[in-house]
Amino acid sequence: MVGSHFGLKLTYINAVQFNPYFSLGVGTGLWIYGGAVGIPLFADFRANFIDSRVSPYFSAGIGHAIGDMYFILNLTPGVTFMVGNRSAMNVGLGYQGLQVYWYDYGWYDDYYYKRFLSTLNLVVSFSF
């Protein structure tokens, strides 16, 4: 089934920067997609390709969500723009894979089923 849904992701990631190129963190937040709501818990890996005020990056996240979502996979290439000595704006176009529980309330019985959704995301974030 092909369709379009509006989604909203508010995410907080707490990461350790090992050097100018690599960081590793854990994240959580609130995600809403097509009526499904989840609180994600995930690990996030990020690589900056050059040590510059403008740098291409790649981030990958994998985890689980509490609520209607189950498995989470995020892959995002993008660009980091330094806007201060220790702050940056990140812009990327990401792929997100979600395994979602969909509920159906029938006349005789209620049931749910799992569905894997693939989405593209515009990512705008800030690092401090």
N, C-alpha and C positions, 0 to 999 in steps of 0.2 A: 504494500500500500504506500503510495507516495502522497505526501501532504506537507503543508507548511504549518509550523507552530511558532509562536513567539516564546522566547525564553529569557530569563533574567538570572544572572549569576552575581552574587556578592560574595567575594572570597577574601580571606585573610591568610597570608602565608608568613610564617616565622622561619627565617632561614639563617644559616651560618655561611658567610662568604669565606671560602678557603683561601682564595687568591683573586686577582682581578678577573679570572676566567670562569671559575666554578663555584656554585653554591648548592646546598642541599637543605631542604626544609620540610616542614609539615604544615598542612593547611586545613582549614575548615570554613564554613560559611553557610549560605542559604542559596539553594538553586531551585528555580521554578521553571518547568518546561512542559507545555501542553497540558496543564492541569496536574502534573506530577510534581510533588514537592519533596526535597531531600536536604538533609544536612550532611555535607560531604566530610569525610576524614581521609586525607590522602598524603602521600609523600610527593615532593616536588624536587626535580633536578633541573638545574639551569646552567647553560654554558654560553658565555659571551665569547665571540670569536676573536675580537681584537680589544686591546686596552686603549680606548679612545673616547672622546666625548660623544661620538655617535658610533654605535657598534651593533652589528647584527647579532642576534641571539637565537637559541633554541631552548625551549623548556618542555619537559615531559612530566606528567603527573599520573599516578596510578593509586587507586584506593577503593573505598567503599562508602556508601551513604546510608544514613538512617532515614527511614521514611519510605517513600514510593520508589526510590532508586536503589540499585544494588551495586553493580560493578561500574567503575569510572575509569576512563582512559582519556588523557588530554595530551595532545601534541601540538606545539605552537612555535612556528618560526616568526621572528619579528625584528624590530629595531629598537634599541635603547638610546634615548636622548638624555644626556646629563643636563640638568637644569640648575644645579648647584654643586657645591663641593661633595655632598653626601646624599644627594637626591636625584632621582631620574624619572622620566616618563617612558613607559614601554608601550609600543603599538605593535600588534601582531594579528595574523589571521590563523586561527587554530582549528584543529579537528578535535571533536569530542565524541567519544563513544560511551553510551549509557545503556545499562541493562535496567529496564523500568518495569515495575509491577503495575499492570492495568487491572482495575477492578470492574466487574460487570455485575450489576444487581438484577438478577432475573426474577421471573414470576414465582418459580418454585425454589430456586436455589441461587445463592450468591457464589461467585467464583472469581478467581484472578488468574492471570497468565503473565508470563514474562515476555518482553519484547526488547530487542536490541535496536537502539536508535543511533544513527550517525548524524552529526550536525557540524556545520561550519560556524565559527564564532569570530566576531570582531572583538579583539582584546585591547582594552585601554587600561593601564594600571600605573601605579606610582610606587616607587621604592624609596625608602628612607633609611 
